[in-house]
């Protein structure tokens, strides 16, 4: 590894993935009840969306964290990407979790996470283009 900037993203990604797995088990258990009120509830929809987005965002943290550890790029830019990615997951799918669990105002913070994820992807496109050096 060239650096350890992405290490916190990998650790967060694995831990966050555990929460999405637990949410999936909860949703499956609730689905077994075949309660029509649950099936049509906003909480069910929000928690299902949090589950799907949380899975993706946890894997993105693992993969991008690993890539950041192997790029030869300015440390400041790599740190910005690392922080943006963490903020993205917490404020995007994390706010969906909280909203689905009854904290309705949390949904207002989700756009912060979405914008952070867009910025992360744009910066990663750039860093990936410049950061891999040819072996001689």
N, C-alpha and C positions, 0 to 999 in steps of 0.2 A: 504494500500500500504506500502510496506517495504521501498521504496525509490522513488525518482522522476526522476531517470536517463532517463527513456524512455518517459517521458512526452513530450519532444521536438519532438520525433519521431511521437508521436500520433498527435500533433498539425500540424506538417509538413505533415503527411499523409493525414489528412482531407483537408488541404489547397491544397495540390498537387492533390488530387482526384477531387477537383473542377476544376482545370485546365484541367484535362483529360476529364471531362464531357463537358467542353466548347469546347475542341478540337473535341470531338465526335459530338457535334452539328454543328460545322464548317464543318466537313467532311460529315455529312449527308446533309447539305445544298448544299455543292459543288457537292455531288452525285446526287442531284435532277436535276442539270443542264444537266446531261448526256453528258457532253463534252468529246469526245473521247481523246482529248489532255490531259485533266486533269486525266482521268482514266489511261492513260499510262505513266504519268509523274513520275519521281523519287520523286518529292515532295509529291505526293499522297501516294506513297509507304512508304516513310520515316515517314510522319505524321501518317499514319495508324499504323505503327510499334511503334512509340512513344506513340500513344494512348493506344495500348494494353499493352506495357511494363510499361507505366506510371500508368495504372490502377493497375497492379500487384504490382508495387513497392510502390505505395501509401498505398495499403492494407497491404503489408508487414511491412511498417513503423508503421501503427496503431497496428497491432497484435504483432509484436516483441516489440514495445514500451510498450504495456500493459504487456507482459510477463516479460520484464526487470524490471518493477515496482514491480513485485511479486516474483522475485527470491532472494534467499539468496546466493549471490555470491560476490566475491571481487568487490568493486566499480570501481577499475581501469579497470578490464576486461569488466564490463558492459558499462563503458564510451567508451571504444574502439569499442565495438559492435555498440553502438548508433551512434558514429561518422562514422564508416565504412558504416553503413546502409544509413545515409544521403548522404555521398559522393557517394555511389553506385547509389542511385536514381538520384541525380543531374547529375552525369557524365555518366550514362548509358542512360536512357530514356530522360533526359534533353538535352543531346547532340544530340539525334535524333530529338527532337523538333527543336533545333537551326539549324541543318542541313536542315531539311525540310522547314524551313523558309528562307533559302538562305545563311546561314553562313556555307559554305561547310567545312571549316577547323575544325569545332567543332567535326565532326565525328572521328577525330584522337584521341580525348580524351575519347571516349566511352569505349575502353578497360580498362581504369582506373576504371570506374564504374562497369564493369563486374567482374573484379578481386576483387574489394571491396565487391561486393555482394557474391561472392564465399567465401571469408574470413569470411563475416558475418554469412553465413549459417554454416560453419565449427565451428566457435566459439559458435554459438547458440546451435548446437548439443551438444557440451561439457557443456556449461552452463546449459542447460536444464537437462542434465543427473545428474549434481551435485547440482543444485540449488533449487530443490523442496524438502522440508523436510517433513517427515511424521508427521501427527498430532498425538499427544499422547492423 
